[in-house]
């Protein structure tokens, strides 16, 4: 269910719907149209949130990264980076360009 998956991923259910609308995640649906998120889907959502919130990549950029890179490699790289950021403390916001 989307509310349970959102809680596990640390986001709002609407965020998951947006990611689905943008083609970033594709959860399996039951016959009654309930979304079922796998562990891989949740890992992907966490990676997308990391890229957008910590690294400042917009959803179009995330989609492009997922298309250009092997998804497994990209997710592993992001997971390592998330672990490194956790060890270093809070991440700095992206630099502002004028």
N, C-alpha and C positions, 0 to 999 in steps of 0.2 A: 504494500500500500504506500501511496505517495507520502503520507504524513509520517509514517515510520521511517521510510527511506530518507526523508528530509531531516529528521532528527538524527539519524545515524551519520548523515553527511554534514551536519552542522549548518543547514540552510533552511530557508522557507520553502514550503511546497510550491509556491509560485515560481521560485528560481528553477526548480526541476522542470516545471512545465515550459518555461522559457528555453531552457537548454534543449528540451525535446523539440520545441517548435523550430529552433535554430538548427536542428539536425546534429547536435553534439552528443546526445545520448538517445538510445532507442530501447527502452525497457520492453520486456515481453508483456503482452496483455492477455488477461483471462477472457473467457467467453463473455463475462459480464463487464468487460472493458476496464478492469482494474489493472493498474500498472504494477508490475513486479520487477524490482530492481535486484540484479545479481551483485555479488561482491565486486566483480569487475566494473559494473556500472557505477557503484559507489566510489571505487577508486578513481574512476574517470571523472566523476563529479568533484571529488576532492582536488584532483589535479587541475581541473578547469577553474575552480575557485582560487586555488593558489596562483595560477597564471593571471587571473583577472585582478585579484585583490592585492597580492603581494608584488607581482611583477608588472602590473599595470597594462596587461595585454587586453584588448577589447575582444568581444566574442567573435568578431570576424577574423581577428588574428589567431585566436585559438583554433577556429575551424580550419584556417589555412595551415597552421602547424600540424594539426591532426591529419590533414590530407597529404602533406609533404613528407612527414616523418612516419616511420613505423610506429603505430600506436603503442605497442608494448614497450619499445625503447624509450619513447617520449614519456610515458607514464612512469617507467623506472627512474628516468633522469629527474623528473619532477619530484618523485617520492624521495629520492636522495637529497635533492635541494631542500625539500620541506624539512627533512631531518636535520640538515645542516643549519637551516634558519632557526629551528627550535633550540639547537645547542648554542647559537650565537645570541639569542635573545630576540626581542621584538624587531621585526623588519622595518627598515626605513621606507617612508613613502617614496614613490617614484619622483624623479626630478621633474620640476615644472619647467616647461620651455616657453620662452616669450618671443 
